[in-house]
Amino acid sequence: MRICRFEHQGRTLAGLYEDDYVVPLNDSEDTCVLDFLPGGSRFEEATQFRSEEKLSISDIRLLVPNPRPNKLFLLAGNYAKHIEEGGEIAAERAETFPYVFMKPPTTTLTNPGDSVRIPGVSPNHIDWELELGIVIGKGGKGIAEADALSHIAGFTIFNDISDRKFRPNPDRKERPKDQFFDWLHGKWHDSSCPSGPCIASAHTLVDPQNLAMQLRVNGELFQDASTAQQIFPVTAVVEFISSFVTLEPGDMISTGTSAGVGNTTQTYLKPGDQIEASIEGIGTLVSPVIAE
């Protein structure tokens, strides 16, 4: 079961997502998509829902399925081949820990089909990162890895748009931490986190560690991987973050990207490009690219 959020005839609704069409689940705008996922108040209703009404994807506007999470976490360096394509050697899980950062959700989360905007302040090195996203259903702190799946409502797609060479104040006096903050601030541009097209329910997408992932730019395949290649699997990521942060319903975690980013070949996004980011069992997140 895949749940989406969409706009139709001036109303924002939840629906069952079926690639080419959606089936509306409600007729009012006061329902959150999380209500229809495991742990939600209308989950059982969604699993038993039957309707002949179908709305073509061309007749609706898909929206970010979970638009205002309290927290939006992302992982850096969770696929060994991506670390290696950047010139470093990946450490084994037992030798290290996940690198976690955050993005401001209200200005980075971007609807399926809406444009990624190349920032005027730093337009020349904007890159893509296809990632599997976790949507927390049942919150908690100190969640054990063995129990982590029971805290997950579903999974979505993220594209962690990244500015590889952001350098505020080029004439600055260099400080020891400049390189890290250049990297971090390069993650925060407006529209830099497309999300969707839906949330695949955790009760149907039961094995998040065996999903094919592909990203294309203008039809050319750049990323072709599997979530099986993650250094820290979904359950370990939930355990790690919840060991020191209370996770709340609706919080989202993006679990890192695979090899095949544009920076490796100095191929960067430009106005007029189109990105198609796909994960098995979820769908395809389409993002055109324009100048800011």
KEKE-3310 file (N, C-alpha, C; in steps of 0.2 Angstrom, whole numbers, plus 5000, padded with zeros to 4 digits):
npx = (5004:5003:5003:4998:4999:4989:4984:4968:4956:4956:4957:4966:4971:4972:4978:4977:4991:4995:5004:5000:4988:4978:4968:4956:4956:4950:4938:4940:4950:4957:4965:4979:4992:4999:4990:4985:4994:5004:5001:4993:4978:4968:4973:4968:4957:4962:4968:4958:4950:4940:4936:4929:4933:4945:4958:4967:4985:4989:4979:4979:4989:5003:5009:5022:5023:5023:5024:5028:5038:5044:5057:5070:5082:5097:5109:5126:5138:5134:5135:5147:5153:5150:5157:5170:5171:5173:5185:5190:5192:5180:5175:5172:5156:5157:5168:5165:5153:5136:5136:5127:5116:5106:5092:5083:5066:5055:5059:5067:5061:5052:5039:5034:5038:5038:5050:5068:5078:5092:5103:5106:5117:5127:5129:5136:5139:5130:5122:5116:5108:5101:5091:5085:5071:5065:5050:5045:5034:5029:5035:5049:5063:5080:5078:5079:5088:5083:5069:5066:5059:5046:5043:5043:5033:5033:5041:5049:5055:5070:5079:5094:5099:5114:5126:5141:5153:5151:5155:5155:5159:5172:5184:5187:5195:5203:5197:5199:5187:5181:5179:5171:5159:5156:5153:5141:5133:5130:5121:5109:5101:5087:5073:5081:5078:5069:5054:5045:5036:5026:5022:5027:5019:5025:5020:5018:5030:5041:5054:5066:5080:5083:5081:5080:5088:5088:5094:5091:5097:5091:5087:5099:5107:5114:5115:5114:5110:5108:5098:5104:5117:5120:5130:5126:5111:5093:5087:5098:5101:5090:5091:5103:5101:5090:5096:5101:5092:5075:5064:5050:5033:5031:5044:5058:5070:5084:5093:5106:5117:5121:5135:5138:5136:5135:5147:5158:5161:5162:5150:5136:5121:5110:5100:5085:5087:5081:5077:5075:5071:5071:5065:5063:5047:5042:5042:5043:5052:5050:5059:5061:5073:5077:5083:5086)
npy = (4994:5011:5027:5044:5062:5074:5087:5093:5100:5112:5107:5098:5082:5065:5049:5033:5028:5024:5024:5028:5033:5040:5035:5043:5044:5051:5064:5077:5090:5089:5078:5069:5061:5052:5046:5036:5026:5013:5012:5023:5032:5029:5018:5004:5006:5011:5000:4992:4998:5002:5007:5014:5026:5034:5045:5052:5054:5064:5074:5079:5087:5081:5081:5084:5070:5070:5084:5093:5088:5086:5084:5083:5072:5067:5056:5055:5047:5033:5022:5011:5012:5025:5032:5029:5033:5046:5047:5042:5029:5017:5014:5000:4995:4991:4999:5012:5026:5032:5047:5060:5073:5088:5095:5111:5108:5115:5124:5116:5104:5098:5097:5082:5083:5097:5111:5109:5122:5130:5138:5155:5161:5152:5143:5133:5120:5110:5095:5078:5066:5051:5044:5033:5035:5036:5036:5040:5032:5027:5035:5037:5035:5028:5017:5000:4991:4979:4981:4992:4992:4991:5004:5012:5020:5020:5021:5033:5042:5052:5066:5071:5086:5094:5106:5106:5114:5125:5141:5152:5170:5172:5179:5177:5175:5160:5147:5133:5125:5128:5120:5110:5117:5123:5112:5108:5119:5119:5110:5116:5124:5132:5122:5110:5097:5087:5076:5061:5050:5046:5038:5022:5010:5003:4990:4983:4985:4977:4973:4983:4983:4977:4984:4990:5004:5018:5032:5044:5057:5067:5056:5048:5035:5037:5033:5017:5005:4996:4995:4986:4988:4997:5003:5005:4998:5002:4999:5000:5013:5020:5015:5021:5036:5037:5035:5046:5056:5060:5052:5057:5055:5056:5061:5061:5052:5052:5040:5040:5040:5031:5026:5036:5049:5066:5073:5065:5064:5077:5081:5092:5098:5108:5122:5116:5103:5086:5076:5059:5049:5034:5021:5004:4997:5009:5020:5033:5048:5063:5077:5093:5105:5121:5138:5149)
npz = (5000:4995:5000:4996:4995:4988:4977:4971:4962:4970:4983:4996:4998:5004:4997:4989:4980:4964:4953:4939:4943:4956:4971:4979:4997:5006:5009:5014:5020:5032:5036:5040:5031:5038:5046:5039:5039:5046:5063:5063:5065:5056:5049:5048:5041:5029:5024:5021:5011:4998:4982:4967:4961:4952:4950:4937:4936:4928:4931:4943:4956:4963:4980:4992:5002:5017:5023:5034:5044:5061:5062:5051:5046:5039:5031:5029:5019:5019:5010:5004:4991:4987:4996:4992:4979:4981:4985:4997:5010:5014:5031:5041:5048:5062:5066:5066:5065:5061:5051:5054:5048:5047:5038:5034:5035:5030:5019:5011:5007:4993:4981:4972:4955:4955:4953:4955:4961:4954:4964:4964:4971:4970:4958:4950:4954:4957:4963:4963:4974:4976:4988:5001:5011:5028:5037:5052:5063:5076:5089:5100:5112:5113:5105:5102:5089:5085:5087:5079:5066:5070:5073:5062:5050:5036:5020:5009:4995:4994:4986:4989:4986:4982:4985:4979:4980:4988:4994:5004:5005:4997:4999:5012:5028:5032:5042:5054:5053:5041:5029:5033:5036:5024:5016:5024:5023:5010:5008:5011:5002:4996:4990:4990:4993:4986:4988:4988:4977:4985:5001:5005:5013:5028:5032:5020:5012:5017:5018:5019:5015:5003:4990:4974:4967:4956:4947:4935:4924:4912:4906:4906:4914:4930:4944:4950:4960:4976:4991:4999:5000:5010:5023:5036:5040:5039:5052:5061:5059:5064:5078:5081:5080:5089:5101:5106:5103:5104:5094:5085:5080:5062:5060:5049:5041:5030:5021:5016:5001:4986:4975:4960:4959:4953:4955:4954:4940:4937:4932:4933:4939:4928:4922:4914:4914:4918:4932:4937:4950:4956:4967:4970:4974:4979:4969:4957:4958:4951:4945:4938:4933:4936:4934:4948)
capx = (5000:5007:4999:5001:4995:4989:4979:4963:4951:4957:4957:4972:4968:4976:4975:4981:4995:4995:5009:4996:4982:4977:4961:4956:4955:4946:4935:4941:4957:4960:4968:4987:4994:5002:4984:4983:5000:5004:5001:4989:4971:4964:4977:4964:4952:4965:4970:4951:4947:4938:4933:4930:4935:4952:4960:4973:4990:4989:4973:4981:4996:5006:5013:5026:5018:5024:5027:5031:5041:5047:5064:5072:5089:5100:5115:5132:5143:5132:5136:5154:5156:5150:5163:5176:5171:5175:5193:5191:5191:5175:5176:5166:5151:5160:5173:5163:5146:5133:5137:5120:5115:5099:5090:5077:5061:5050:5061:5070:5056:5050:5034:5036:5036:5040:5057:5074:5080:5099:5104:5110:5122:5132:5125:5139:5141:5124:5123:5110:5109:5095:5091:5079:5069:5061:5045:5044:5027:5029:5041:5053:5070:5083:5074:5083:5088:5078:5062:5066:5054:5039:5043:5043:5027:5034:5047:5048:5061:5073:5084:5097:5102:5120:5131:5148:5158:5149:5161:5153:5164:5178:5190:5187:5201:5202:5197:5199:5181:5177:5178:5165:5153:5155:5149:5135:5128:5129:5115:5103:5098:5079:5071:5086:5076:5063:5052:5039:5029:5021:5025:5026:5018:5030:5017:5019:5037:5043:5062:5070:5087:5084:5077:5084:5088:5091:5093:5093:5097:5089:5087:5105:5108:5120:5115:5111:5112:5103:5099:5108:5124:5121:5134:5121:5104:5088:5086:5103:5100:5085:5094:5108:5098:5086:5100:5102:5087:5069:5061:5043:5029:5032:5051:5060:5077:5086:5098:5112:5116:5125:5139:5135:5134:5138:5153:5163:5163:5161:5143:5132:5114:5109:5093:5083:5088:5076:5079:5071:5074:5067:5066:5058:5042:5040:5040:5048:5051:5053:5061:5064:5078:5077:5087:5083)
capy = (5000:5017:5033:5050:5068:5078:5093:5092:5105:5116:5103:5094:5076:5059:5044:5027:5029:5018:5026:5032:5036:5039:5033:5047:5041:5055:5070:5083:5092:5089:5072:5068:5054:5047:5043:5030:5022:5009:5016:5029:5031:5026:5013:4998:5009:5011:4993:4988:5003:5000:5013:5014:5032:5035:5051:5052:5058:5071:5078:5081:5089:5077:5085:5081:5066:5072:5091:5097:5084:5090:5084:5080:5070:5064:5052:5056:5042:5026:5017:5011:5014:5032:5035:5027:5037:5053:5047:5039:5022:5016:5010:4995:4997:4990:5003:5019:5027:5036:5054:5063:5081:5090:5101:5114:5105:5120:5127:5111:5099:5100:5092:5079:5087:5104:5112:5110:5128:5131:5144:5161:5163:5147:5139:5129:5113:5107:5088:5074:5061:5047:5041:5030:5039:5033:5040:5037:5031:5027:5039:5034:5036:5022:5011:4994:4989:4973:4984:4998:4992:4993:5011:5015:5020:5019:5023:5037:5044:5059:5068:5076:5090:5096:5111:5103:5118:5131:5144:5159:5175:5169:5182:5176:5172:5153:5144:5126:5121:5131:5115:5106:5121:5124:5106:5108:5124:5117:5105:5119:5128:5131:5116:5105:5090:5084:5070:5058:5053:5043:5034:5015:5007:4998:4983:4980:4986:4974:4972:4989:4981:4974:4988:4993:5011:5021:5039:5046:5064:5068:5049:5044:5032:5038:5029:5010:5002:4993:4997:4981:4990:5002:5001:5005:4997:5006:4998:5003:5021:5022:5014:5026:5042:5037:5034:5052:5061:5057:5052:5059:5053:5060:5063:5058:5051:5050:5035:5041:5039:5026:5029:5038:5056:5069:5076:5060:5065:5084:5082:5095:5100:5114:5123:5112:5096:5083:5071:5054:5046:5028:5015:4998:4997:5016:5024:5037:5055:5067:5084:5097:5109:5128:5143:5152)
capz = (5000:4995:5002:4993:4996:4982:4976:4966:4962:4976:4989:4997:5000:5004:4992:4987:4975:4959:4948:4934:4945:4963:4973:4985:5003:5011:5006:5018:5020:5039:5038:5038:5027:5043:5049:5035:5039:5052:5069:5062:5067:5050:5045:5046:5036:5022:5021:5018:5007:4991:4978:4960:4959:4951:4947:4933:4938:4924:4933:4950:4958:4969:4985:4997:5006:5024:5022:5039:5049:5066:5061:5045:5047:5033:5033:5024:5018:5021:5005:5004:4985:4987:5000:4988:4973:4984:4986:5004:5011:5019:5037:5043:5053:5069:5067:5065:5067:5055:5051:5053:5048:5046:5033:5036:5030:5027:5013:5007:5005:4987:4979:4966:4949:4956:4951:4959:4958:4954:4967:4960:4975:4969:4953:4946:4956:4960:4962:4965:4978:4977:4995:5004:5017:5033:5040:5059:5065:5083:5092:5106:5113:5115:5102:5100:5082:5084:5088:5075:5061:5073:5074:5056:5047:5029:5016:5003:4991:4994:4982:4993:4981:4986:4982:4980:4981:4991:4997:5006:5006:4994:5002:5019:5032:5033:5049:5053:5052:5035:5024:5035:5036:5017:5014:5027:5021:5003:5008:5013:4998:4995:4985:4989:4996:4983:4992:4986:4976:4990:5006:5004:5020:5031:5032:5013:5010:5023:5018:5016:5014:4997:4986:4969:4966:4950:4946:4929:4922:4905:4903:4906:4921:4934:4950:4949:4966:4980:4998:5002:5000:5015:5029:5042:5038:5042:5059:5064:5059:5069:5084:5083:5081:5095:5107:5109:5101:5104:5088:5085:5074:5057:5059:5043:5040:5023:5023:5012:4994:4983:4970:4954:4960:4947:4957:4952:4934:4936:4929:4938:4936:4925:4920:4908:4916:4922:4936:4938:4955:4957:4972:4970:4979:4981:4963:4954:4960:4945:4947:4933:4936:4933:4937:4953)
cpx = (5004:5002:5002:4997:4995:4983:4975:4957:4951:4957:4964:4970:4974:4973:4980:4985:4996:4999:5005:4990:4982:4969:4961:4953:4950:4943:4935:4948:4960:4963:4975:4988:4996:4996:4983:4989:5000:5005:4996:4982:4966:4968:4972:4959:4955:4967:4964:4948:4946:4934:4934:4932:4943:4953:4967:4979:4991:4983:4974:4988:4998:5010:5017:5022:5018:5027:5030:5033:5044:5055:5065:5080:5091:5107:5120:5136:5140:5132:5144:5157:5155:5156:5169:5177:5173:5182:5194:5190:5185:5177:5170:5162:5154:5165:5171:5156:5143:5135:5130:5120:5108:5098:5084:5071:5056:5052:5065:5066:5052:5045:5037:5033:5037:5048:5062:5077:5088:5100:5109:5116:5128:5129:5129:5141:5136:5123:5116:5112:5102:5096:5084:5077:5064:5056:5044:5036:5026:5035:5044:5060:5073:5080:5080:5083:5083:5071:5061:5060:5047:5038:5042:5036:5027:5040:5045:5055:5063:5078:5088:5102:5108:5124:5138:5153:5156:5154:5159:5159:5171:5184:5191:5194:5199:5202:5197:5193:5177:5175:5171:5159:5151:5150:5142:5130:5126:5123:5108:5099:5091:5078:5076:5084:5069:5061:5046:5040:5024:5025:5023:5025:5023:5027:5017:5026:5041:5051:5065:5077:5088:5080:5082:5083:5091:5089:5096:5093:5096:5089:5093:5106:5114:5120:5111:5114:5107:5104:5103:5115:5125:5125:5130:5114:5099:5087:5091:5103:5095:5087:5099:5105:5094:5090:5101:5097:5080:5066:5053:5039:5030:5039:5053:5068:5079:5093:5104:5112:5122:5130:5135:5133:5138:5145:5159:5166:5163:5155:5138:5126:5114:5102:5091:5083:5082:5079:5074:5074:5069:5069:5061:5053:5039:5037:5045:5047:5055:5054:5064:5069:5078:5082:5083:5080)
cpy = (5006:5023:5040:5056:5072:5083:5092:5096:5109:5113:5099:5088:5070:5054:5038:5028:5023:5020:5030:5035:5036:5038:5038:5043:5045:5061:5077:5084:5092:5082:5071:5062:5049:5043:5036:5025:5018:5013:5022:5027:5028:5021:5007:5000:5009:5005:4990:4993:5001:5005:5012:5021:5032:5042:5051:5056:5065:5076:5081:5084:5085:5082:5081:5077:5068:5079:5094:5092:5088:5090:5080:5078:5067:5061:5054:5050:5035:5021:5017:5014:5021:5035:5034:5031:5044:5053:5044:5032:5021:5012:5005:4997:4997:4996:5011:5020:5031:5043:5057:5070:5082:5095:5104:5112:5110:5123:5122:5106:5102:5095:5088:5083:5094:5105:5112:5117:5129:5138:5149:5162:5158:5142:5134:5122:5110:5100:5085:5069:5057:5044:5038:5033:5035:5038:5036:5037:5032:5030:5035:5036:5029:5016:5006:4993:4984:4976:4990:4998:4993:5000:5015:5014:5018:5022:5028:5038:5051:5060:5073:5080:5094:5101:5109:5108:5125:5134:5151:5164:5172:5173:5182:5174:5165:5151:5137:5122:5124:5125:5111:5110:5123:5118:5106:5113:5123:5112:5109:5124:5127:5126:5110:5098:5088:5077:5068:5052:5051:5041:5027:5013:5002:4991:4980:4980:4983:4973:4978:4988:4977:4977:4991:5000:5013:5028:5041:5054:5064:5061:5045:5042:5034:5034:5023:5006:4998:4995:4992:4983:4995:4999:5000:5004:5002:5005:5000:5010:5023:5021:5020:5033:5043:5036:5040:5058:5057:5058:5053:5056:5058:5062:5059:5057:5048:5046:5035:5039:5034:5030:5031:5045:5060:5072:5072:5062:5072:5085:5085:5097:5107:5115:5119:5105:5093:5077:5066:5049:5040:5023:5010:4998:5004:5019:5028:5045:5059:5074:5088:5102:5116:5132:5147:5159)
cpz = (5000:4996:4999:4996:4990:4982:4970:4967:4968:4982:4990:5001:5000:4999:4992:4981:4970:4953:4943:4937:4953:4965:4979:4991:5008:5006:5009:5019:5027:5041:5035:5035:5033:5046:5046:5035:5045:5058:5069:5064:5062:5046:5043:5040:5029:5019:5018:5013:5000:4988:4971:4957:4958:4947:4943:4936:4935:4927:4940:4951:4964:4973:4989:5002:5014:5024:5028:5045:5055:5065:5055:5045:5040:5035:5027:5025:5021:5016:5004:4997:4984:4990:4995:4982:4975:4986:4993:5004:5016:5025:5038:5048:5060:5071:5067:5068:5061:5056:5049:5053:5047:5040:5036:5032:5027:5020:5009:5004:4999:4984:4973:4960:4949:4955:4957:4956:4959:4958:4964:4964:4973:4964:4949:4948:4960:4958:4965:4970:4980:4984:4997:5010:5021:5036:5047:5060:5072:5086:5098:5106:5115:5112:5100:5092:5081:5084:5083:5070:5064:5074:5068:5052:5039:5027:5010:5000:4993:4989:4986:4989:4985:4982:4984:4982:4983:4995:4998:5007:5004:4997:5009:5022:5034:5040:5048:5051:5045:5031:5026:5034:5029:5015:5017:5024:5014:5003:5009:5009:4997:4989:4985:4992:4993:4987:4989:4981:4981:4996:5006:5012:5022:5031:5025:5011:5016:5023:5015:5014:5007:4991:4980:4968:4960:4950:4939:4928:4915:4902:4904:4914:4924:4940:4949:4955:4970:4987:5002:5003:5006:5021:5035:5039:5042:5049:5063:5065:5064:5076:5086:5084:5087:5101:5110:5107:5101:5097:5089:5079:5068:5055:5053:5043:5033:5024:5019:5005:4991:4978:4964:4954:4954:4948:4954:4945:4932:4932:4934:4934:4933:4923:4914:4909:4919:4926:4937:4943:4957:4963:4971:4976:4981:4974:4961:4955:4954:4947:4941:4936:4932:4937:4943:4951)
residu = (MET:ARG:ILE:CYS:ARG:PHE:GLU:HIS:GLN:GLY:ARG:THR:LEU:ALA:GLY:LEU:TYR:GLU:ASP:ASP:TYR:VAL:VAL:PRO:LEU:ASN:ASP:SER:GLU:ASP:THR:CYS:VAL:LEU:ASP:PHE:LEU:PRO:GLY:GLY:SER:ARG:PHE:GLU:GLU:ALA:THR:GLN:PHE:ARG:SER:GLU:GLU:LYS:LEU:SER:ILE:SER:ASP:ILE:ARG:LEU:LEU:VAL:PRO:ASN:PRO:ARG:PRO:ASN:LYS:LEU:PHE:LEU:LEU:ALA:GLY:ASN:TYR:ALA:LYS:HIS:ILE:GLU:GLU:GLY:GLY:GLU:ILE:ALA:ALA:GLU:ARG:ALA:GLU:THR:PHE:PRO:TYR:VAL:PHE:MET:LYS:PRO:PRO:THR:THR:THR:LEU:THR:ASN:PRO:GLY:ASP:SER:VAL:ARG:ILE:PRO:GLY:VAL:SER:PRO:ASN:HIS:ILE:ASP:TRP:GLU:LEU:GLU:LEU:GLY:ILE:VAL:ILE:GLY:LYS:GLY:GLY:LYS:GLY:ILE:ALA:GLU:ALA:ASP:ALA:LEU:SER:HIS:ILE:ALA:GLY:PHE:THR:ILE:PHE:ASN:ASP:ILE:SER:ASP:ARG:LYS:PHE:ARG:PRO:ASN:PRO:ASP:ARG:LYS:GLU:ARG:PRO:LYS:ASP:GLN:PHE:PHE:ASP:TRP:LEU:HIS:GLY:LYS:TRP:HIS:ASP:SER:SER:CYS:PRO:SER:GLY:PRO:CYS:ILE:ALA:SER:ALA:HIS:THR:LEU:VAL:ASP:PRO:GLN:ASN:LEU:ALA:MET:GLN:LEU:ARG:VAL:ASN:GLY:GLU:LEU:PHE:GLN:ASP:ALA:SER:THR:ALA:GLN:GLN:ILE:PHE:PRO:VAL:THR:ALA:VAL:VAL:GLU:PHE:ILE:SER:SER:PHE:VAL:THR:LEU:GLU:PRO:GLY:ASP:MET:ILE:SER:THR:GLY:THR:SER:ALA:GLY:VAL:GLY:ASN:THR:THR:GLN:THR:TYR:LEU:LYS:PRO:GLY:ASP:GLN:ILE:GLU:ALA:SER:ILE:GLU:GLY:ILE:GLY:THR:LEU:VAL:SER:PRO:VAL:ILE:ALA:GLU)
# end
